[in-house]
Each structure stands twice: as C-alpha cells, then as structure tokens.
Amino acid sequence: MICAARLGTNDLEAAIAWWKEQKVDLWGVIPERVGIAAGPEARLSHEGLEGYDAVLRRALRGWH
C-alpha cells in the first residue's frame, strides 16, 4: 500500500511502475487528503477508515 500519495503526480506513477516491475503486490493508494484523524483529540475520519478498509480487504484477498 502507498499512503499519503498525491494522486496523479509523476512521482506516484513512477513509484507504482517501479513496484510492479519488482513484482510486488500493490493493493491500493491512500490519498494524502484522506487522513485517519486530525490529531490526538480529533474524531476518526470515516472517509479515511473506509479508504484503509478497502485496501485491507484487497490485501487479505491476495494474501496466501
């Protein structure tokens, strides 16, 4: 999984291409704007949790 990525950037595309060349499974990308929490006193972000949950489900399906 790649976290805190800026979607649509050349750096991200290059990173994904490199990992694929290395035959490493990439289950998802979590954008930087999708945070889990804004700080220790903040509530958890539903959008962030859903993003991580979707990637975790893909990872678990691919894990043997």
C-alpha positions as CSV (number, residue, x, y, z in Angstrom):
1,M,0.0,0.0,0.0
2,I,1.2,3.5,-0.7
3,C,0.0,6.1,1.8
4,A,0.0,9.9,1.7
5,A,0.3,9.9,-2.0
6,R,-0.6,12.8,-4.2
7,L,-2.8,11.2,-6.9
8,G,-2.0,12.0,-10.5
9,T,1.6,13.0,-9.9
10,N,4.6,11.7,-11.9
11,D,6.3,10.6,-8.7
12,L,3.4,8.4,-7.8
13,E,3.1,6.9,-11.3
14,A,6.9,6.2,-11.2
15,A,6.6,4.6,-7.8
16,I,3.7,2.3,-8.9
17,A,5.6,1.3,-12.0
18,W,8.7,0.5,-10.1
19,W,6.9,-1.7,-7.6
20,K,5.1,-3.5,-10.4
21,E,8.5,-4.1,-12.1
22,Q,9.7,-5.6,-8.9
23,K,6.7,-8.0,-8.9
24,V,5.4,-6.5,-5.6
25,D,1.7,-6.6,-5.0
26,L,0.2,-3.1,-4.7
27,W,-3.3,-3.3,-3.2
28,G,-4.1,0.4,-3.0
29,V,-3.2,4.0,-2.7
30,I,-4.5,6.2,0.1
31,P,-4.5,9.9,-0.9
32,E,-2.9,12.4,1.4
33,R,-6.2,14.3,1.9
34,V,-7.8,11.2,3.4
35,G,-6.5,11.3,7.0
36,I,-7.5,9.0,9.8
37,A,-7.6,11.8,12.3
38,A,-6.7,15.4,12.5
39,G,-4.8,14.9,15.8
40,P,-5.0,13.1,19.1
41,E,-8.1,14.9,20.2
42,A,-10.0,14.6,16.9
43,R,-12.6,12.0,15.9
44,L,-11.6,9.3,13.4
45,S,-12.3,10.2,9.8
46,H,-14.9,7.9,8.2
47,E,-13.5,8.6,4.8
48,G,-10.0,7.6,6.0
49,L,-11.2,4.5,7.7
50,E,-13.2,3.4,4.6
51,G,-10.1,4.0,2.4
52,Y,-7.9,1.9,4.6
53,D,-10.6,-0.8,5.0
54,A,-11.0,-1.2,1.2
55,V,-7.2,-1.6,0.8
56,L,-7.0,-4.1,3.7
57,R,-9.8,-6.2,2.2
58,R,-7.9,-6.3,-1.2
59,A,-4.7,-7.2,0.7
60,L,-6.3,-10.0,2.6
61,R,-7.8,-11.5,-0.5
62,G,-4.4,-11.5,-2.1
63,W,-2.5,-12.9,0.9
64,H,-1.9,-16.6,0.7
